[in-house]
Amino acid sequence: MSERKHTSAVAAIVIARLRIQRRLLLWCCAADTLVGCIQPHGIVTTSDPLAARLAAHSVWLAGPVFFCSLLGIAVALAQRGDEGLRQLEMCEQSAPLFGRERARASALVPCIMATVAAFAYWLAQYISGFAAPPVFFSVALAAVLAATLVALSATLRQKSARWFYVLLAFGSATIVYFFAVYFGAPGLAIGFLFCGGVSLIALRQYGEALARYDPIPRVTHEY
C-alpha cells in the first residue's frame, strides 16, 4: 500500500508539472525541429579517412549534444521560480515522499521534456536525410540528460553558485562530445559511463539540496 502511494504521488507530481509546462515543451520541440532541419547535413570531401570520420562524428553529435543540452539546461532552470510552480511545490511538500524521492519525481519532468525535444531533433535530422546513427544519438541523449540533471541543482543556488552549476552542466556535455568524436567506439563507451556517473551524483546532490529547500520566500521586516 505504501509503495502504491509513493507511485501515485510521483505520477501526480510528474503529470502536474508537465501540464503546467506543456507550452514550454512545445516550444522546445519546435526549436529542436527547426534547428535539426537547418543544421549542416554533409561533410567536406576528403581522402583522409581519419578526417572524414571526425567530420561525420562532429556533424552527427554537435547539434544534438550542444543545442539540445542548452534546451535541457533551460528546461531545468524553468522548474523553479514561477509563481504557479511555487504553489505546486508547496503542495508537493505534503506528498508522502522523502526528499530524495521528491527529487526523483521532479527531476523526471525536465528529463522527459529534454528527451522528447531531443527525439524531435533527431526526427528532423532523419527527414532531412542525415540523422545520426542510433548509437551516436544515444550518447548524445545521455549527455543531454546528464546536463539537465546537473542544471537542476542550479535552481536551488543563488548568484555565482547558480552560474557555476550551469557551466558545469554544459561542460559535462562538452566532455562527452569530445570523447565521442575523437576516440571512436571506446569514446562512446566512456561517454556513456561518464554520463551515468554524473547523472547519479547530480541527482543525489539535488535530492539533498531539495530536502533543505523552502519554496516560501523569506520575508524580512524593516523597522
Contacts in CASP RR format, 6 or more apart in sequence:
PFRMAT RR
TARGET T0000
AUTHOR 0000-0000-0000
METHOD contacts of the structure
MODEL  1
MSERKHTSAVAAIVIARLRIQRRLLLWCCAADTLVGCIQPHGIVTTSDPL
AARLAAHSVWLAGPVFFCSLLGIAVALAQRGDEGLRQLEMCEQSAPLFGR
ERARASALVPCIMATVAAFAYWLAQYISGFAAPPVFFSVALAAVLAATLV
ALSATLRQKSARWFYVLLAFGSATIVYFFAVYFGAPGLAIGFLFCGGVSL
IALRQYGEALARYDPIPRVTHEY
2 96 0 8 1.000
5 96 0 8 1.000
6 96 0 8 1.000
6 97 0 8 1.000
6 101 0 8 1.000
9 95 0 8 1.000
9 96 0 8 1.000
9 97 0 8 1.000
9 105 0 8 1.000
10 97 0 8 1.000
10 101 0 8 1.000
10 104 0 8 1.000
10 105 0 8 1.000
10 108 0 8 1.000
12 95 0 8 1.000
13 92 0 8 1.000
13 95 0 8 1.000
13 102 0 8 1.000
13 105 0 8 1.000
13 106 0 8 1.000
13 109 0 8 1.000
14 105 0 8 1.000
14 108 0 8 1.000
14 109 0 8 1.000
14 112 0 8 1.000
16 88 0 8 1.000
17 79 0 8 1.000
17 85 0 8 1.000
17 88 0 8 1.000
17 106 0 8 1.000
17 109 0 8 1.000
18 25 0 8 1.000
18 109 0 8 1.000
18 112 0 8 1.000
18 113 0 8 1.000
20 82 0 8 1.000
20 84 0 8 1.000
20 85 0 8 1.000
20 88 0 8 1.000
21 75 0 8 1.000
21 78 0 8 1.000
21 109 0 8 1.000
21 113 0 8 1.000
24 75 0 8 1.000
24 78 0 8 1.000
24 113 0 8 1.000
25 113 0 8 1.000
25 116 0 8 1.000
25 117 0 8 1.000
28 71 0 8 1.000
28 72 0 8 1.000
28 74 0 8 1.000
28 75 0 8 1.000
28 113 0 8 1.000
28 114 0 8 1.000
28 116 0 8 1.000
28 117 0 8 1.000
28 120 0 8 1.000
29 116 0 8 1.000
29 117 0 8 1.000
29 120 0 8 1.000
30 120 0 8 1.000
31 71 0 8 1.000
31 117 0 8 1.000
32 67 0 8 1.000
32 68 0 8 1.000
32 71 0 8 1.000
32 117 0 8 1.000
32 118 0 8 1.000
32 120 0 8 1.000
32 121 0 8 1.000
32 124 0 8 1.000
33 120 0 8 1.000
33 121 0 8 1.000
33 123 0 8 1.000
33 124 0 8 1.000
34 124 0 8 1.000
35 63 0 8 1.000
35 67 0 8 1.000
35 121 0 8 1.000
35 124 0 8 1.000
36 63 0 8 1.000
36 121 0 8 1.000
36 124 0 8 1.000
36 125 0 8 1.000
36 128 0 8 1.000
37 124 0 8 1.000
37 127 0 8 1.000
37 128 0 8 1.000
39 59 0 8 1.000
39 62 0 8 1.000
39 63 0 8 1.000
39 125 0 8 1.000
40 59 0 8 1.000
41 59 0 8 1.000
41 125 0 8 1.000
41 128 0 8 1.000
41 129 0 8 1.000
41 130 0 8 1.000
42 59 0 8 1.000
42 130 0 8 1.000
43 52 0 8 1.000
43 55 0 8 1.000
43 56 0 8 1.000
43 59 0 8 1.000
44 55 0 8 1.000
46 52 0 8 1.000
46 55 0 8 1.000
53 184 0 8 1.000
54 181 0 8 1.000
54 182 0 8 1.000
57 136 0 8 1.000
57 180 0 8 1.000
57 181 0 8 1.000
57 184 0 8 1.000
58 181 0 8 1.000
59 130 0 8 1.000
60 132 0 8 1.000
60 133 0 8 1.000
60 136 0 8 1.000
60 137 0 8 1.000
60 140 0 8 1.000
61 132 0 8 1.000
61 136 0 8 1.000
61 139 0 8 1.000
61 140 0 8 1.000
61 177 0 8 1.000
61 180 0 8 1.000
61 181 0 8 1.000
62 177 0 8 1.000
63 121 0 8 1.000
63 140 0 8 1.000
64 118 0 8 1.000
64 121 0 8 1.000
64 122 0 8 1.000
64 125 0 8 1.000
64 132 0 8 1.000
64 137 0 8 1.000
64 140 0 8 1.000
64 141 0 8 1.000
64 144 0 8 1.000
65 140 0 8 1.000
65 143 0 8 1.000
65 144 0 8 1.000
65 173 0 8 1.000
65 174 0 8 1.000
65 176 0 8 1.000
65 177 0 8 1.000
65 180 0 8 1.000
66 173 0 8 1.000
66 174 0 8 1.000
66 177 0 8 1.000
67 121 0 8 1.000
68 114 0 8 1.000
68 117 0 8 1.000
68 118 0 8 1.000
68 121 0 8 1.000
68 140 0 8 1.000
68 141 0 8 1.000
68 144 0 8 1.000
69 143 0 8 1.000
69 144 0 8 1.000
69 147 0 8 1.000
69 148 0 8 1.000
69 169 0 8 1.000
69 170 0 8 1.000
69 173 0 8 1.000
70 170 0 8 1.000
71 114 0 8 1.000
71 117 0 8 1.000
72 110 0 8 1.000
72 113 0 8 1.000
72 114 0 8 1.000
72 117 0 8 1.000
72 144 0 8 1.000
72 147 0 8 1.000
72 148 0 8 1.000
72 151 0 8 1.000
73 147 0 8 1.000
73 148 0 8 1.000
73 151 0 8 1.000
73 166 0 8 1.000
73 169 0 8 1.000
73 170 0 8 1.000
75 110 0 8 1.000
75 113 0 8 1.000
75 114 0 8 1.000
75 117 0 8 1.000
75 148 0 8 1.000
76 110 0 8 1.000
76 148 0 8 1.000
76 149 0 8 1.000
76 151 0 8 1.000
76 152 0 8 1.000
76 154 0 8 1.000
76 155 0 8 1.000
76 169 0 8 1.000
77 151 0 8 1.000
77 154 0 8 1.000
77 155 0 8 1.000
77 166 0 8 1.000
78 110 0 8 1.000
79 85 0 8 1.000
79 106 0 8 1.000
79 109 0 8 1.000
79 110 0 8 1.000
79 152 0 8 1.000
79 155 0 8 1.000
80 86 0 8 1.000
80 89 0 8 1.000
80 155 0 8 1.000
80 156 0 8 1.000
81 155 0 8 1.000
86 215 0 8 1.000
89 215 0 8 1.000
90 215 0 8 1.000
90 216 0 8 1.000
92 102 0 8 1.000
92 105 0 8 1.000
92 106 0 8 1.000
93 102 0 8 1.000
93 215 0 8 1.000
95 102 0 8 1.000
95 105 0 8 1.000
97 105 0 8 1.000
98 211 0 8 1.000
99 207 0 8 1.000
99 210 0 8 1.000
99 211 0 8 1.000
100 204 0 8 1.000
100 207 0 8 1.000
100 208 0 8 1.000
100 211 0 8 1.000
102 207 0 8 1.000
102 210 0 8 1.000
103 203 0 8 1.000
103 206 0 8 1.000
103 207 0 8 1.000
103 210 0 8 1.000
103 211 0 8 1.000
104 203 0 8 1.000
104 207 0 8 1.000
106 152 0 8 1.000
106 210 0 8 1.000
107 149 0 8 1.000
107 152 0 8 1.000
107 203 0 8 1.000
107 206 0 8 1.000
110 148 0 8 1.000
110 151 0 8 1.000
110 152 0 8 1.000
111 145 0 8 1.000
111 148 0 8 1.000
111 149 0 8 1.000
114 144 0 8 1.000
114 145 0 8 1.000
114 148 0 8 1.000
115 141 0 8 1.000
115 144 0 8 1.000
115 145 0 8 1.000
118 137 0 8 1.000
118 140 0 8 1.000
118 141 0 8 1.000
118 144 0 8 1.000
122 131 0 8 1.000
122 132 0 8 1.000
122 137 0 8 1.000
125 131 0 8 1.000
125 132 0 8 1.000
131 137 0 8 1.000
132 140 0 8 1.000
135 188 0 8 1.000
136 180 0 8 1.000
136 188 0 8 1.000
138 192 0 8 1.000
139 176 0 8 1.000
139 180 0 8 1.000
139 188 0 8 1.000
139 191 0 8 1.000
139 192 0 8 1.000
139 195 0 8 1.000
140 176 0 8 1.000
140 180 0 8 1.000
142 176 0 8 1.000
142 191 0 8 1.000
142 192 0 8 1.000
142 195 0 8 1.000
142 196 0 8 1.000
143 172 0 8 1.000
143 173 0 8 1.000
143 176 0 8 1.000
143 177 0 8 1.000
143 191 0 8 1.000
143 195 0 8 1.000
144 173 0 8 1.000
145 195 0 8 1.000
145 199 0 8 1.000
146 169 0 8 1.000
146 172 0 8 1.000
146 173 0 8 1.000
146 176 0 8 1.000
146 194 0 8 1.000
146 195 0 8 1.000
146 196 0 8 1.000
146 197 0 8 1.000
146 198 0 8 1.000
146 199 0 8 1.000
146 202 0 8 1.000
147 169 0 8 1.000
147 170 0 8 1.000
147 171 0 8 1.000
147 172 0 8 1.000
147 173 0 8 1.000
148 169 0 8 1.000
149 198 0 8 1.000
149 199 0 8 1.000
149 202 0 8 1.000
149 203 0 8 1.000
149 206 0 8 1.000
150 165 0 8 1.000
150 168 0 8 1.000
150 169 0 8 1.000
150 172 0 8 1.000
150 198 0 8 1.000
150 202 0 8 1.000
151 165 0 8 1.000
151 166 0 8 1.000
151 169 0 8 1.000
152 202 0 8 1.000
152 206 0 8 1.000
153 165 0 8 1.000
153 202 0 8 1.000
153 205 0 8 1.000
153 206 0 8 1.000
153 209 0 8 1.000
154 161 0 8 1.000
154 162 0 8 1.000
154 163 0 8 1.000
154 164 0 8 1.000
154 165 0 8 1.000
154 166 0 8 1.000
154 169 0 8 1.000
155 162 0 8 1.000
156 206 0 8 1.000
156 209 0 8 1.000
156 210 0 8 1.000
156 213 0 8 1.000
157 164 0 8 1.000
157 165 0 8 1.000
157 209 0 8 1.000
172 194 0 8 1.000
172 195 0 8 1.000
172 198 0 8 1.000
175 191 0 8 1.000
175 194 0 8 1.000
176 191 0 8 1.000
176 194 0 8 1.000
176 195 0 8 1.000
179 187 0 8 1.000
179 188 0 8 1.000
179 190 0 8 1.000
179 191 0 8 1.000
179 194 0 8 1.000
180 187 0 8 1.000
180 188 0 8 1.000
180 191 0 8 1.000
183 190 0 8 1.000
END
